[in-house]
Every structure is written in structure tokens, then in C-alpha cells.
Amino acid sequence: MFLNIIILKVRLILVLLFVSSSIIAQEKTHYDFWNRITISQPITKSFKAEIEFQNRWQNDYYSRNTFWFEYQLMNSIRLWGYYQLNPKISVFISPFAYFENSPIIKNDGNENKVKSYENRYTIGLEWKQNLFQKTFLIYKNSIEYRDFKNTSPDYFRFREKLGLKQELNSKWSLFAYDELFINAINSNGNHFFDQNRIGFSVNLNANKNLKFELGYLFNVRSQKNSSINLQENNLILNTYFTIPNKRIKSNGNHS
């Protein structure tokens, strides 16, 4: 427990440093809409498999237009596996993911730039601690390898997420979180600092097999070959569907 407290304190200090230094340099804001659909299949009481589909849209950053769906930003498909070690700790792995990334429209004509394509592989751990009645602290740490097909370089990226979940009743819950991204390299225009996401969402359990998450995410994103970071305002809509396994009782949670 003492080690966990130290980790959380260091985490908060890092977030404050990155966010404060990034916001000072901002002049413009990017608007995005992120949509994700996840289909989950429990295999055993401890293990489940998922397939995830994502698409994201963006505005044209240079004109300050706040139309969220003006241009495509990203499409992806990803496989996940989750294993529950105990009630507090689970491990997860994505053995394969494919991403199609469109350029951020920062200047007129950027919409005609070549898209980048990547395969991505991820492994991580999630820790969930009950603080009070129906209040949970969620800590997630992962590493991913980004294997680009038509751009370079490939690199590892570390992700660290700290969140607080409040269950209001059996159907509704609130979730607030901060997620920090750190690159393992600082070369070819990349920076050690990659992104910092601060978000809030409302979650609805429509029934035992269907869940929705509607939220807002503020993101500070680094740019290649520039010391000026981007600010992004993102609307998020996530849909989770669980295929029932009659032989077991599913207890999967998404956050």
C-alpha cells in the first residue's frame, strides 16, 4: 500500500508538470468525435476475449471551425484478451491491432496527405481498489509497440491511467480519469511526452449485455518536430456488447 501511494504521488506530479507546461503554449483547439464498438465474449469466469472497432472524426484545425465530423481521423480494429488474477488485479493483452491514421488537418491541403498505417501490440495490468461504498480507484499501466508500415520510426509507448469510478445505482455510474502517454524514444521528431488525456464519462448499463459510455476528453498532444503541443476537445461514444455464455456468469467491467 505504501508503494502504491508513492506511485500515485509521482503520477500526479508528472501530470501537473506536463499539463501546465503544455497549456501555456496553446493557441488553437482541435475538435474530434471518437466512436468505439466492443464485442465481448466470456470464455471462463476469469478470461474473456474482445474485438474492438473504432472510428474517429476531426474538424479543420486551421479555420477554428468547431464541426466535429468534418474529416476522418482514424479507423481501427483490435483484438483483446483479459485475465482476472484476483478480484483486484487483471492483466490484458492485445495480440494484434490494425490502425489507419489520417493526418490532423492543421493547414489547407492537409486532407490530401498520405495516411499512415500501423500494427499495434499491447500488454498491461489493471488494479481496482474499493475506496468507499460504490467508489473505486482504478489504475491501469500498459506498454504498446507501434509498428508503422509506411512511416518511421517504429517505437514503444508507455501508457498510465488513473481513474475514479462512482456507481450511482445498478444502471448508472460516473468515471473521471487521467491518462499519460510517454514515448520510449526521443528522436526523428518524436518527444518523450506523447499525450495527456483528461476525461469524464457517464456510463449506462442498459441491460446485462449492453452498455454505453458517453463522455468528454481533453487531450494535450505533442507534434513531431515542434515544441508547440495541440489541444483537443473530444466527444466520446463507446458501446459494449457482451455475448452471453450460458455456462458462466459474466462479470466483465469496462472503464
C-alpha positions in Angstrom: 0.0 0.0 0.0 2.9 2.4 0.8 4.4 1.7 -2.6 1.0 2.4 -4.3 0.8 5.8 -2.5 4.2 6.8 -3.8 3.4 5.8 -7.3 0.2 7.8 -7.2 2.0 10.9 -5.9 4.7 10.7 -8.6 2.0 10.2 -11.2 0.1 13.3 -10.1 3.3 15.4 -10.1 4.1 14.3 -13.6 0.6 15.1 -14.9 0.7 18.6 -13.4 4.1 19.3 -14.9 3.1 18.1 -18.4 -0.3 19.7 -18.4 0.8 23.1 -17.1 3.8 23.3 -19.5 1.6 22.3 -22.4 -1.4 24.5 -21.9 0.8 27.7 -21.7 1.9 27.2 -25.3 -1.5 26.6 -26.8 -3.3 29.0 -29.3 -5.8 26.8 -31.2 -8.0 23.9 -30.4 -8.8 20.7 -32.4 -12.3 19.1 -32.2 -12.8 15.4 -32.5 -15.5 12.7 -32.2 -14.4 9.3 -31.1 -16.6 6.3 -31.5 -15.9 2.7 -30.4 -17.8 -0.5 -30.5 -16.6 -3.5 -28.5 -18.0 -7.1 -28.7 -17.0 -9.2 -25.7 -17.2 -13.0 -25.3 -16.6 -14.5 -21.8 -14.7 -17.8 -22.1 -14.4 -18.7 -18.5 -15.1 -16.9 -15.2 -11.5 -15.5 -15.3 -10.9 -15.0 -19.1 -12.7 -13.1 -21.8 -11.9 -12.2 -25.4 -13.0 -9.0 -27.2 -12.9 -7.4 -30.7 -13.0 -3.7 -30.9 -13.9 -1.3 -33.8 -13.0 2.4 -33.7 -13.5 5.4 -35.9 -12.7 9.0 -35.2 -13.5 12.3 -36.9 -12.0 15.7 -36.8 -12.5 19.4 -37.7 -10.1 21.5 -39.8 -7.8 22.8 -37.1 -6.6 25.9 -39.0 -10.0 27.6 -39.5 -11.2 27.2 -35.9 -14.4 25.6 -37.2 -16.0 23.5 -34.4 -17.7 21.0 -36.7 -16.6 17.7 -35.2 -17.3 15.4 -38.2 -15.6 17.3 -41.0 -12.8 14.9 -41.8 -11.9 11.3 -41.0 -9.2 10.9 -38.4 -8.7 7.2 -37.7 -10.2 3.7 -38.2 -9.0 0.6 -36.4 -9.8 -3.0 -35.4 -8.2 -4.6 -32.4 -8.3 -7.9 -30.5 -8.2 -8.1 -26.7 -7.8 -10.8 -24.1 -8.4 -10.2 -20.4 -7.5 -12.5 -17.5 -8.7 -11.8 -13.9 -5.9 -12.8 -11.5 -8.0 -11.9 -8.4 -10.9 -9.5 -7.6 -8.5 -6.5 -7.6 -6.0 -7.3 -10.4 -6.4 -8.3 -14.1 -3.9 -8.5 -17.0 -4.8 -7.7 -20.6 -3.1 -8.2 -23.9 -3.8 -7.1 -27.5 -2.0 -9.6 -29.7 -2.9 -7.6 -32.8 -4.4 -4.3 -33.9 -4.6 -2.5 -37.2 -4.8 1.3 -37.4 -5.4 3.6 -40.4 -4.5 7.1 -39.4 -5.4 10.2 -41.3 -3.3 13.4 -40.9 -4.5 16.1 -38.5 -5.9 18.9 -40.7 -3.7 21.8 -39.5 -3.4 23.6 -42.8 -5.3 23.9 -46.0 -4.5 20.8 -48.2 -3.5 18.5 -45.3 -6.6 16.4 -46.1 -4.8 15.2 -49.2 -1.7 13.9 -47.3 -1.0 10.2 -47.3 -2.5 8.2 -44.4 -0.3 6.2 -42.1 -0.8 2.5 -41.4 0.3 0.6 -38.3 0.0 -2.7 -36.5 -0.1 -2.3 -32.7 0.6 -4.8 -29.9 -0.2 -4.1 -26.2 0.2 -5.7 -22.8 -0.8 -4.3 -19.5 -2.2 -4.6 -16.0 -5.2 -3.1 -14.2 -5.7 -2.6 -10.5 -9.1 -1.8 -9.0 -9.5 -0.8 -5.3 -12.8 -0.2 -3.5 -12.3 3.1 -1.6 -15.8 3.6 -0.2 -19.2 2.2 -0.9 -19.6 2.1 -4.7 -16.5 4.2 -5.2 -13.5 2.6 -6.9 -9.9 3.7 -7.7 -8.7 2.3 -11.0 -5.1 2.2 -12.0 -4.0 0.9 -15.4 -0.5 0.6 -16.7 0.5 -0.7 -20.2 3.1 -0.8 -22.9 2.5 -0.9 -26.6 4.6 -1.4 -29.7 3.7 0.7 -32.7 4.7 -1.0 -36.0 4.3 1.6 -38.8 4.0 0.4 -42.4 4.7 3.5 -44.5 6.2 5.9 -42.0 9.0 5.7 -39.4 10.3 5.1 -36.8 8.6 2.2 -35.0 8.7 2.6 -31.2 7.4 1.5 -27.8 4.9 3.7 -25.9 4.0 3.6 -22.3 0.5 4.4 -21.0 -0.5 5.1 -17.4 -4.1 5.7 -16.5 -5.6 6.7 -13.1 -9.4 6.9 -12.7 -12.1 7.2 -10.1 -15.5 5.4 -10.7 -18.7 6.2 -8.8 -21.6 3.8 -9.1 -24.9 5.7 -8.7 -27.1 2.6 -8.9 -27.3 -0.7 -10.8 -27.6 1.2 -14.2 -25.7 4.4 -13.9 -22.1 5.3 -13.0 -19.6 8.2 -13.4 -16.0 7.9 -14.3 -13.2 10.5 -14.2 -9.7 9.8 -15.3 -6.3 11.0 -16.5 -4.0 9.1 -18.9 -0.4 9.9 -19.6 1.5 8.6 -22.7 5.3 8.5 -22.8 7.4 7.5 -25.9 10.4 5.3 -25.3 12.4 7.3 -27.8 13.2 11.0 -28.3 14.4 11.1 -31.9 13.2 11.6 -35.5 11.0 14.4 -34.4 9.3 12.5 -31.6 9.3 13.7 -28.0 9.3 11.6 -24.8 6.0 13.3 -23.9 3.3 12.0 -26.3 -0.1 12.8 -24.9 -2.0 13.5 -21.8 -5.8 12.8 -21.7 -8.2 14.1 -19.0 -11.7 12.7 -19.3 -15.1 12.3 -17.7 -17.9 10.0 -18.8 -21.4 8.9 -17.9 -22.0 5.1 -18.1 -25.3 3.3 -18.6 -25.9 -0.4 -18.2 -28.9 -0.7 -20.5 -29.1 -4.4 -19.6 -26.7 -7.2 -18.5 -25.3 -7.5 -22.1 -25.4 -3.9 -23.4 -23.5 -0.9 -22.0 -23.0 2.7 -23.2 -20.4 5.3 -22.3 -20.8 9.0 -23.3 -18.1 11.3 -22.3 -15.8 14.3 -22.9 -12.0 14.1 -23.2 -9.5 17.0 -23.2 -6.2 15.9 -24.8 -2.8 17.6 -25.0 -0.9 16.0 -27.9 2.8 16.6 -28.9 3.7 17.2 -32.5 6.7 15.9 -34.5 9.4 18.5 -35.0 7.6 21.1 -32.9 7.7 22.3 -29.3 4.1 23.5 -29.6 1.5 20.9 -28.4 -2.0 20.6 -29.7 -5.1 20.9 -27.6 -8.0 18.6 -28.5 -11.6 18.6 -27.3 -13.1 15.2 -27.9 -16.6 13.8 -27.7 -16.7 10.1 -26.9 -19.3 7.4 -27.5 -18.5 3.8 -26.6 -20.8 0.8 -27.0 -20.1 -2.5 -25.3 -22.0 -5.7 -26.2 -21.4 -9.0 -24.3 -22.3 -12.3 -26.0 -23.8 -14.4 -23.2 -22.1 -17.6 -22.2 -24.7 -19.7 -20.5 -22.1 -21.9 -18.8 -20.7 -19.0 -16.8 -21.8 -15.8 -15.1 -20.1 -12.8 -16.8 -18.6 -10.1 -14.5 -16.7 -8.0 -17.0 -16.3 -4.3 -16.3 -15.1 -1.6 -18.7 -13.6 1.7 -17.7 
